Structure formats: C-alpha cells, structure tokens
Amino acid sequence: MTDTNKTTNQQWGGRFSEPVDAFVARFTASVEFDQRMAKQDIQGSIAHGKMLASVGVLTAEERDQIIQGLTEIEGEIARGEFEWSVELEDVHMNIEARLTQKIGITGKKLHTGRSRNDQVATDIRLYMRDEVDFLLEEITRLQQGILSLAEKEAHTIMPGFTHLQTAQPVTFGHHLMAWYEMMQRDYERLVDCRKRINILPLGAAALAGTTYPIDRHMTAELLGFERPTYNSLDSVSDRDFAIEFTATASIIMMHMSRWAEEMVMWVSAQFNFIYLPDRFCTGLIYHAAEEKPGRARIGAW
C-alpha cells in the first residue's frame, strides 16, 4: 500500500520549496482517464518532431530516433505492455518519460517549442475530431438502415397521433423518415462543430508562444488541421468546441430517446404495431405478440 505521507517531485516543480505531497499528486493526476488520448498524443508529437527538424531545431537523426521511439511506444500501449505511472501525472509525461528512457536525452528535446498547455489542447482536439468522424460514419450507417426500412414500409398504413390521440393516417415509412430527418440535423450539427475543433493550438506554448522558429502551418498540415489558431492565450484556454460537442451529443441522445419511447409503445399490447425480436428485448420491453404478416419488423437493420 502506498504511504500517503510520502512526497513526490514533478518535473515542473523546480521553483517550489518542497515537493508535492503524494496524496495531492494522486488526486490531481489525470493519467487514469487521459491515457485514452495516447494515440493522439503520439500523433501530435511525431508531427511536432518533424516540424522541429524542418526548422533546424532537431537533426534528421534526432527526428528519426524520436519517431522510431514513439512508434515503439504506441505498439507497447496497443499490446497492453505500457506501464502507466500516476506519479507522472498525465498521458503526456508518461509517454515523454518512456521515450527518454528508450532513446536518452534526445527524448527531452521533443518538448522544445511547446508546453503541456498547448499539447493537451491539441490532443483533445485530435481526439474529439476522431470521435466526431466516427459518429458521422455511424449516423450515416443508421440513416441508411432507416432509409432501407422506410422504403420497404412506404405503403404500410398506420395512424398518426397528436398527444396520443389518433389524428391522421400516415405510413410507417413516412414516420421512419421523420427519424431520418432528425439524424440529418444531428449530422449537420456535428459537421459544423468539427470546423471549430479542427484548428491547431500547438505552438501557443504555455500561453504566449515560443522564441523558437517553429512552423505552425507545417504542423497543422501534418496533422490535418485547417489552420493554426490566431491568439496564443485563447489557444490554451479554449474549450468551447468541447461544450459545443456535448450539446450536439445531447440532442442526438434526445432524438434516440424519442425513438426508444415510440418503440416501447409500439410493441405494447395497446398498440401492437411492430414486432421486435427477442434478442433486442429485456424483461422490461418485450413484444406483445408473435411475428405476423402486416406487422412491421424492426431489428434487422
């Protein structure tokens, strides 16, 4: 068991009169959750290393050593062989420490011209961009499933409701296309959100840039960003894009909750509109009757 009275030294603590208490170090460490950004951290570091070599801060040999070391570390992480340390606080310091262990002092040179402030801001943007791209693909796949089912049910008559009161006749296909339209708006919101994610903060350093002759446009191009950010202070403090994403994700979940509630009603004995295979049911939701001709089947998308 770890002694909570022990103290630990951070690499940034040179001007402190005493090391940080071990309990405080564990409490403030983020590595247990930000290690999920390891792929993006390595991706950003490789691009940064290439840029530093292009402007003469690193030699070609140092660049190659760094890239090789980071590639090997990525493999260790993928295989579950990497040893994460809470004492090293976060994903960035863990990877940098392992790189230095592998290739020596050259590993420390990688941090030239950047800070953990702009590094974490870059990692978050890379991670969120990947997640948005994944969601866009999944929404497209879902829309294709909805469209396919709507075409099959284009002439299946069902009642349309207002406040659970029978109103006008519609088709099941038409109702499904309402779901499609909701997803289309969600898709467009994610695309718009991605525009503000896809801007590079790396190079802002701690908050006011760096005196090294870095090439931020090159780094942006290597990482697939549209452009670098314009203001260094805003670069390291901006998390608007993350809040915007959570708002968009909340709307997506609201739409899917609506669908779920509609299906709960449709499979009930009072409605008995659709057949939902048992493999998609639990004890709380089950189909009211056996599958019969004329009853729509959901679950084979």
Beta strands, then each sheet from edge to edge (+ up, - down):
strand 1: 7-8
strand 2: 20-21
strand 3: 157-162
strand 4: 165-171
strand 5: 199-200
strand 6: 227-228
strand 7: 274-275
strand 8: 296-297
sheet 1: 1+ 2-
sheet 2: 3+ 4-
sheet 3: 5+ 6+
sheet 4: 7+ 8+
end
